[in-house]
Amino acid sequence: MSDSPDLNERCRTHGIDPALIGAGQDMEMVLAELESAIEARERHLIALMQEMMETLGILSHKINNPLTSLLGRAQLLRVSGETDPKTRKAAEVIEESARRIAEYIRELANVVSDNRQEVARRLREIEQGSP
């Protein structure tokens, strides 16, 4: 086996010991297969991430719709002059909880958006052959 600097660097890049590549094997073919396997694994992980981002986006939307209704009803109940103090206090608690949930959903939507862009960027890099 030849210990070419290119081979050693490529093995180091992929976290493998150059001694594991058997004598008489075509080093370029072995490294190309390794890089292909890594690329396939990365594509699979990216596809899983895309599915997860899509699911989180759908959940965010499905939670926000009833939450908006709940928040509106709690606000109406709270400001109604006909409501007793205990009911008004309960409406305030519901409204505050709904606002917190809405904030969590916004944060989740931001994470999904940021990661969706990162996943798309990484996928473009793989398709263009960039590391």
Backbone as JSON Lines, residues from 0, in Angstrom:
{"i":0,"aa":"M","n":[0.84,-1.18,0.0],"ca":[0.0,0.0,0.0],"c":[0.88,1.23,0.0]}
{"i":1,"aa":"S","n":[0.57,2.17,-0.84],"ca":[1.36,3.4,-0.86],"c":[0.76,4.38,0.13]}
{"i":2,"aa":"D","n":[1.64,5.02,0.87],"ca":[1.18,6.0,1.86],"c":[1.24,7.39,1.25]}
{"i":3,"aa":"S","n":[0.4,7.62,0.28],"ca":[0.41,8.94,-0.34],"c":[-0.21,9.95,0.61]}
{"i":4,"aa":"P","n":[0.3,11.19,0.57],"ca":[-0.27,12.22,1.44],"c":[-1.76,12.43,1.15]}
{"i":5,"aa":"D","n":[-2.14,12.31,-0.14],"ca":[-3.55,12.49,-0.49],"c":[-4.4,11.42,0.18]}
{"i":6,"aa":"L","n":[-3.94,10.17,0.12],"ca":[-4.67,9.07,0.74],"c":[-4.77,9.28,2.25]}
{"i":7,"aa":"N","n":[-3.65,9.61,2.87],"ca":[-3.65,9.82,4.31],"c":[-4.6,10.96,4.7]}
{"i":8,"aa":"E","n":[-4.57,12.03,3.94],"ca":[-5.45,13.18,4.23],"c":[-6.91,12.8,4.06]}
{"i":9,"aa":"R","n":[-7.21,12.1,2.98],"ca":[-8.6,11.7,2.73],"c":[-9.08,10.73,3.8]}
{"i":10,"aa":"C","n":[-8.23,9.8,4.21],"ca":[-8.6,8.88,5.29],"c":[-8.83,9.65,6.59]}
{"i":11,"aa":"R","n":[-7.96,10.6,6.89],"ca":[-8.1,11.4,8.1],"c":[-9.4,12.22,8.05]}
{"i":12,"aa":"T","n":[-9.71,12.76,6.88],"ca":[-10.94,13.55,6.7],"c":[-12.16,12.71,7.04]}
{"i":13,"aa":"H","n":[-12.12,11.42,6.68],"ca":[-13.28,10.55,6.89],"c":[-13.16,9.71,8.16]}
{"i":14,"aa":"G","n":[-12.09,9.93,8.92],"ca":[-11.95,9.23,10.19],"c":[-11.66,7.75,10.08]}
{"i":15,"aa":"I","n":[-10.87,7.37,9.07],"ca":[-10.5,5.96,8.95],"c":[-8.98,5.83,9.0]}
{"i":16,"aa":"D","n":[-8.54,4.65,9.41],"ca":[-7.11,4.36,9.48],"c":[-6.66,3.88,8.1]}
{"i":17,"aa":"P","n":[-5.66,4.55,7.49],"ca":[-5.19,4.12,6.15],"c":[-4.72,2.67,6.13]}
{"i":18,"aa":"A","n":[-4.3,2.14,7.28],"ca":[-3.83,0.76,7.34],"c":[-4.98,-0.22,7.12]}
{"i":19,"aa":"L","n":[-6.23,0.23,7.28],"ca":[-7.38,-0.65,7.09],"c":[-7.65,-0.93,5.61]}
{"i":20,"aa":"I","n":[-7.07,-0.14,4.73],"ca":[-7.25,-0.36,3.31],"c":[-6.24,-1.41,2.89]}
{"i":21,"aa":"G","n":[-6.74,-2.55,2.41],"ca":[-5.89,-3.7,2.12],"c":[-4.92,-3.47,0.98]}
{"i":22,"aa":"A","n":[-3.82,-4.19,1.05],"ca":[-2.81,-4.11,0.0],"c":[-3.4,-4.66,-1.3]}
{"i":23,"aa":"G","n":[-3.03,-4.06,-2.38],"ca":[-3.48,-4.51,-3.67],"c":[-4.83,-3.93,-4.08]}
{"i":24,"aa":"Q","n":[-5.5,-3.25,-3.18],"ca":[-6.78,-2.64,-3.54],"c":[-6.54,-1.31,-4.24]}
{"i":25,"aa":"D","n":[-7.43,-1.0,-5.12],"ca":[-7.36,0.3,-5.79],"c":[-7.82,1.36,-4.79]}
{"i":26,"aa":"M","n":[-6.87,2.15,-4.31],"ca":[-7.16,3.13,-3.26],"c":[-8.21,4.14,-3.69]}
{"i":27,"aa":"E","n":[-8.13,4.56,-4.93],"ca":[-9.1,5.54,-5.41],"c":[-10.51,4.94,-5.39]}
{"i":28,"aa":"M","n":[-10.61,3.66,-5.78],"ca":[-11.93,3.02,-5.8],"c":[-12.46,2.85,-4.38]}
{"i":29,"aa":"V","n":[-11.6,2.44,-3.46],"ca":[-12.01,2.27,-2.06],"c":[-12.47,3.6,-1.49]}
{"i":30,"aa":"L","n":[-11.7,4.64,-1.73],"ca":[-12.07,5.96,-1.2],"c":[-13.33,6.49,-1.87]}
{"i":31,"aa":"A","n":[-13.48,6.24,-3.16],"ca":[-14.7,6.69,-3.86],"c":[-15.92,5.97,-3.3]}
{"i":32,"aa":"E","n":[-15.79,4.65,-3.03],"ca":[-16.91,3.91,-2.43],"c":[-17.22,4.42,-1.04]}
{"i":33,"aa":"L","n":[-16.18,4.71,-0.28],"ca":[-16.38,5.25,1.07],"c":[-17.08,6.6,1.0]}
{"i":34,"aa":"E","n":[-16.62,7.48,0.13],"ca":[-17.24,8.8,-0.01],"c":[-18.67,8.68,-0.5]}
{"i":35,"aa":"S","n":[-18.93,7.72,-1.38],"ca":[-20.28,7.49,-1.89],"c":[-21.19,7.01,-0.76]}
{"i":36,"aa":"A","n":[-20.68,6.11,0.08],"ca":[-21.48,5.61,1.21],"c":[-21.76,6.73,2.2]}
{"i":37,"aa":"I","n":[-20.78,7.57,2.45],"ca":[-20.98,8.7,3.37],"c":[-22.02,9.65,2.79]}
{"i":38,"aa":"E","n":[-21.91,9.93,1.49],"ca":[-22.86,10.82,0.83],"c":[-24.27,10.24,0.88]}
{"i":39,"aa":"A","n":[-24.4,8.93,0.66],"ca":[-25.72,8.29,0.71],"c":[-26.3,8.38,2.11]}
{"i":40,"aa":"R","n":[-25.47,8.16,3.11],"ca":[-25.94,8.26,4.51],"c":[-26.37,9.69,4.82]}
{"i":41,"aa":"E","n":[-25.59,10.65,4.36],"ca":[-25.92,12.05,4.61],"c":[-27.22,12.43,3.9]}
{"i":42,"aa":"R","n":[-27.4,11.95,2.68],"ca":[-28.66,12.2,1.96],"c":[-29.85,11.62,2.73]}
{"i":43,"aa":"H","n":[-29.66,10.42,3.27],"ca":[-30.73,9.78,4.05],"c":[-31.06,10.62,5.29]}
{"i":44,"aa":"L","n":[-30.04,11.07,5.99],"ca":[-30.27,11.89,7.18],"c":[-30.94,13.22,6.82]}
{"i":45,"aa":"I","n":[-30.55,13.79,5.7],"ca":[-31.16,15.03,5.26],"c":[-32.63,14.81,4.91]}
{"i":46,"aa":"A","n":[-32.93,13.7,4.27],"ca":[-34.33,13.39,3.95],"c":[-35.14,13.24,5.22]}
{"i":47,"aa":"L","n":[-34.57,12.58,6.23],"ca":[-35.27,12.45,7.52],"c":[-35.49,13.82,8.16]}
{"i":48,"aa":"M","n":[-34.48,14.67,8.09],"ca":[-34.61,16.02,8.65],"c":[-35.69,16.81,7.92]}
{"i":49,"aa":"Q","n":[-35.74,16.66,6.59],"ca":[-36.76,17.37,5.82],"c":[-38.16,16.91,6.24]}
{"i":50,"aa":"E","n":[-38.33,15.61,6.43],"ca":[-39.62,15.09,6.88],"c":[-39.97,15.63,8.26]}
{"i":51,"aa":"M","n":[-38.98,15.66,9.15],"ca":[-39.22,16.17,10.49],"c":[-39.6,17.65,10.45]}
{"i":52,"aa":"M","n":[-38.91,18.43,9.63],"ca":[-39.22,19.85,9.53],"c":[-40.63,20.06,8.99]}
{"i":53,"aa":"E","n":[-41.0,19.25,8.0],"ca":[-42.35,19.36,7.44],"c":[-43.4,19.01,8.49]}
{"i":54,"aa":"T","n":[-43.15,17.95,9.24],"ca":[-44.08,17.53,10.3],"c":[-44.2,18.61,11.37]}
{"i":55,"aa":"L","n":[-43.09,19.18,11.77],"ca":[-43.13,20.24,12.78],"c":[-43.88,21.47,12.26]}
{"i":56,"aa":"G","n":[-43.7,21.78,11.0],"ca":[-44.43,22.9,10.41],"c":[-45.93,22.66,10.41]}
{"i":57,"aa":"I","n":[-46.33,21.44,10.06],"ca":[-47.75,21.09,10.06],"c":[-48.32,21.15,11.47]}
{"i":58,"aa":"L","n":[-47.58,20.58,12.43],"ca":[-48.04,20.62,13.82],"c":[-48.18,22.04,14.33]}
{"i":59,"aa":"S","n":[-47.22,22.87,13.98],"ca":[-47.26,24.27,14.38],"c":[-48.55,24.92,13.88]}
{"i":60,"aa":"H","n":[-48.87,24.69,12.63],"ca":[-50.07,25.27,12.03],"c":[-51.33,24.71,12.7]}
{"i":61,"aa":"K","n":[-51.35,23.4,12.93],"ca":[-52.53,22.77,13.53],"c":[-52.73,23.2,14.98]}
{"i":62,"aa":"I","n":[-51.68,23.5,15.69],"ca":[-51.81,23.98,17.07],"c":[-52.23,25.44,17.08]}
{"i":63,"aa":"N","n":[-51.68,26.24,16.18],"ca":[-51.98,27.67,16.17],"c":[-53.45,27.98,15.89]}
{"i":64,"aa":"N","n":[-54.1,27.22,15.02],"ca":[-55.49,27.51,14.7],"c":[-56.41,27.45,15.92]}
{"i":65,"aa":"P","n":[-56.47,26.33,16.65],"ca":[-57.35,26.32,17.82],"c":[-56.84,27.24,18.93]}
{"i":66,"aa":"L","n":[-55.54,27.44,18.99],"ca":[-54.98,28.32,20.01],"c":[-55.46,29.75,19.82]}
{"i":67,"aa":"T","n":[-55.53,30.2,18.59],"ca":[-56.03,31.54,18.29],"c":[-57.47,31.7,18.75]}
{"i":68,"aa":"S","n":[-58.27,30.68,18.51],"ca":[-59.66,30.7,18.94],"c":[-59.75,30.73,20.47]}
{"i":69,"aa":"L","n":[-58.97,29.91,21.12],"ca":[-58.94,29.86,22.59],"c":[-58.53,31.2,23.18]}
{"i":70,"aa":"L","n":[-57.51,31.79,22.61],"ca":[-57.02,33.09,23.1],"c":[-58.09,34.16,22.92]}
{"i":71,"aa":"G","n":[-58.73,34.18,21.78],"ca":[-59.79,35.17,21.54],"c":[-60.95,35.01,22.5]}
{"i":72,"aa":"R","n":[-61.38,33.78,22.73],"ca":[-62.49,33.53,23.66],"c":[-62.11,33.93,25.09]}
{"i":73,"aa":"A","n":[-60.89,33.64,25.5],"ca":[-60.44,34.0,26.85],"c":[-60.41,35.52,27.0]}
{"i":74,"aa":"Q","n":[-59.96,36.23,25.96],"ca":[-59.94,37.69,26.01],"c":[-61.35,38.25,26.12]}
{"i":75,"aa":"L","n":[-62.27,37.72,25.34],"ca":[-63.66,38.19,25.39],"c":[-64.26,37.95,26.77]}
{"i":76,"aa":"L","n":[-64.0,36.79,27.32],"ca":[-64.52,36.45,28.64],"c":[-63.92,37.37,29.71]}
{"i":77,"aa":"R","n":[-62.63,37.64,29.59],"ca":[-61.95,38.48,30.58],"c":[-62.48,39.91,30.58]}
{"i":78,"aa":"V","n":[-62.75,40.46,29.43],"ca":[-63.17,41.88,29.36],"c":[-64.68,42.05,29.5]}
{"i":79,"aa":"S","n":[-65.39,40.94,29.5],"ca":[-66.85,41.02,29.64],"c":[-67.22,41.56,31.02]}
{"i":80,"aa":"G","n":[-68.08,42.55,31.05],"ca":[-68.51,43.14,32.32],"c":[-69.42,42.23,33.11]}
{"i":81,"aa":"E","n":[-69.95,41.19,32.49],"ca":[-70.9,40.29,33.14],"c":[-70.22,39.13,33.86]}
{"i":82,"aa":"T","n":[-68.92,39.04,33.8],"ca":[-68.2,37.9,34.34],"c":[-67.84,38.12,35.8]}
{"i":83,"aa":"D","n":[-68.04,37.07,36.61],"ca":[-67.67,37.18,38.02],"c":[-66.15,37.15,38.15]}
{"i":84,"aa":"P","n":[-65.6,37.61,39.29],"ca":[-64.14,37.72,39.46],"c":[-63.39,36.39,39.29]}
{"i":85,"aa":"K","n":[-63.96,35.29,39.75],"ca":[-63.28,34.0,39.61],"c":[-63.18,33.59,38.14]}
{"i":86,"aa":"T","n":[-64.24,33.82,37.41],"ca":[-64.24,33.48,35.99],"c":[-63.27,34.39,35.24]}
{"i":87,"aa":"R","n":[-63.25,35.67,35.61],"ca":[-62.33,36.62,34.98],"c":[-60.88,36.2,35.24]}
{"i":88,"aa":"K","n":[-60.59,35.79,36.48],"ca":[-59.23,35.35,36.83],"c":[-58.87,34.09,36.04]}
{"i":89,"aa":"A","n":[-59.81,33.17,35.92],"ca":[-59.57,31.94,35.14],"c":[-59.29,32.3,33.68]}
{"i":90,"aa":"A","n":[-60.05,33.27,33.14],"ca":[-59.83,33.7,31.76],"c":[-58.44,34.31,31.59]}
{"i":91,"aa":"E","n":[-57.97,35.06,32.59],"ca":[-56.62,35.64,32.54],"c":[-55.56,34.55,32.51]}
{"i":92,"aa":"V","n":[-55.76,33.51,33.34],"ca":[-54.81,32.39,33.37],"c":[-54.79,31.67,32.02]}
{"i":93,"aa":"I","n":[-55.98,31.43,31.47],"ca":[-56.08,30.78,30.15],"c":[-55.4,31.63,29.09]}
{"i":94,"aa":"E","n":[-55.66,32.94,29.13],"ca":[-55.06,33.84,28.14],"c":[-53.54,33.84,28.24]}
{"i":95,"aa":"E","n":[-53.02,33.91,29.46],"ca":[-51.56,33.92,29.65],"c":[-50.95,32.6,29.17]}
{"i":96,"aa":"S","n":[-51.58,31.49,29.49],"ca":[-51.08,30.18,29.04],"c":[-51.1,30.08,27.52]}
{"i":97,"aa":"A","n":[-52.18,30.55,26.92],"ca":[-52.29,30.52,25.46],"c":[-51.21,31.39,24.82]}
{"i":98,"aa":"R","n":[-50.91,32.53,25.41],"ca":[-49.84,33.4,24.88],"c":[-48.48,32.69,24.96]}
{"i":99,"aa":"R","n":[-48.23,32.0,26.08],"ca":[-46.96,31.27,26.21],"c":[-46.86,30.17,25.16]}
{"i":100,"aa":"I","n":[-47.95,29.43,24.97],"ca":[-47.94,28.38,23.95],"c":[-47.7,28.99,22.58]}
{"i":101,"aa":"A","n":[-48.35,30.11,22.3],"ca":[-48.16,30.79,21.0],"c":[-46.69,31.19,20.82]}
{"i":102,"aa":"E","n":[-46.05,31.63,21.89],"ca":[-44.64,32.01,21.8],"c":[-43.78,30.78,21.53]}
{"i":103,"aa":"Y","n":[-44.08,29.66,22.18],"ca":[-43.33,28.42,21.92],"c":[-43.48,27.99,20.47]}
{"i":104,"aa":"I","n":[-44.68,28.13,19.95],"ca":[-44.95,27.76,18.55],"c":[-44.16,28.67,17.61]}
{"i":105,"aa":"R","n":[-44.1,29.98,17.92],"ca":[-43.29,30.9,17.09],"c":[-41.82,30.5,17.11]}
{"i":106,"aa":"E","n":[-41.32,30.16,18.3],"ca":[-39.93,29.73,18.41],"c":[-39.69,28.45,17.6]}
{"i":107,"aa":"L","n":[-40.62,27.52,17.69],"ca":[-40.52,26.29,16.92],"c":[-40.52,26.58,15.43]}
{"i":108,"aa":"A","n":[-41.41,27.47,15.01],"ca":[-41.48,27.84,13.59],"c":[-40.16,28.46,13.13]}
{"i":109,"aa":"N","n":[-39.54,29.27,13.98],"ca":[-38.24,29.87,13.63],"c":[-37.16,28.79,13.49]}
{"i":110,"aa":"V","n":[-37.15,27.84,14.42],"ca":[-36.17,26.76,14.35],"c":[-36.38,25.95,13.07]}
{"i":111,"aa":"V","n":[-37.64,25.63,12.78],"ca":[-37.95,24.88,11.57],"c":[-37.47,25.65,10.34]}
{"i":112,"aa":"S","n":[-37.77,26.94,10.3],"ca":[-37.38,27.76,9.15],"c":[-35.86,27.8,8.99]}
{"i":113,"aa":"D","n":[-35.15,28.05,10.08],"ca":[-33.69,28.12,10.03],"c":[-33.1,26.79,9.59]}
{"i":114,"aa":"N","n":[-33.59,25.7,10.16],"ca":[-33.04,24.38,9.83],"c":[-33.43,23.95,8.43]}
{"i":115,"aa":"R","n":[-34.61,24.32,7.99],"ca":[-35.03,23.98,6.63],"c":[-34.05,24.61,5.63]}
{"i":116,"aa":"Q","n":[-33.66,25.85,5.89],"ca":[-32.71,26.52,5.0],"c":[-31.34,25.85,5.06]}
{"i":117,"aa":"E","n":[-30.91,25.46,6.25],"ca":[-29.61,24.79,6.41],"c":[-29.62,23.43,5.71]}
{"i":118,"aa":"V","n":[-30.7,22.69,5.86],"ca":[-30.81,21.38,5.21],"c":[-30.78,21.55,3.69]}
{"i":119,"aa":"A","n":[-31.51,22.52,3.18],"ca":[-31.53,22.77,1.74],"c":[-30.14,23.17,1.24]}
{"i":120,"aa":"R","n":[-29.43,23.99,2.01],"ca":[-28.08,24.42,1.64],"c":[-27.15,23.22,1.59]}
{"i":121,"aa":"R","n":[-27.22,22.36,2.6],"ca":[-26.34,21.2,2.66],"c":[-26.64,20.23,1.52]}
{"i":122,"aa":"L","n":[-27.91,20.06,1.19],"ca":[-28.29,19.2,0.09],"c":[-27.73,19.72,-1.23]}
{"i":123,"aa":"R","n":[-27.8,21.04,-1.43],"ca":[-27.21,21.64,-2.65],"c":[-25.71,21.38,-2.69]}
{"i":124,"aa":"E","n":[-25.03,21.49,-1.55],"ca":[-23.59,21.24,-1.51],"c":[-23.27,19.8,-1.92]}
{"i":125,"aa":"I","n":[-24.06,18.86,-1.41],"ca":[-23.82,17.45,-1.74],"c":[-24.03,17.24,-3.23]}
{"i":126,"aa":"E","n":[-25.1,17.81,-3.77],"ca":[-25.4,17.63,-5.19],"c":[-24.32,18.26,-6.08]}
{"i":127,"aa":"Q","n":[-23.67,19.31,-5.58],"ca":[-22.62,19.97,-6.35],"c":[-21.25,19.35,-6.08]}
{"i":128,"aa":"G","n":[-21.2,18.38,-5.13],"ca":[-19.95,17.71,-4.84],"c":[-19.05,18.43,-3.87]}
{"i":129,"aa":"S","n":[-19.6,19.39,-3.1],"ca":[-18.78,20.11,-2.11],"c":[-18.84,19.37,-0.79]}
{"i":130,"aa":"P","n":[-17.74,19.42,-0.02],"ca":[-17.73,18.75,1.29],"c":[-18.54,19.52,2.31]}
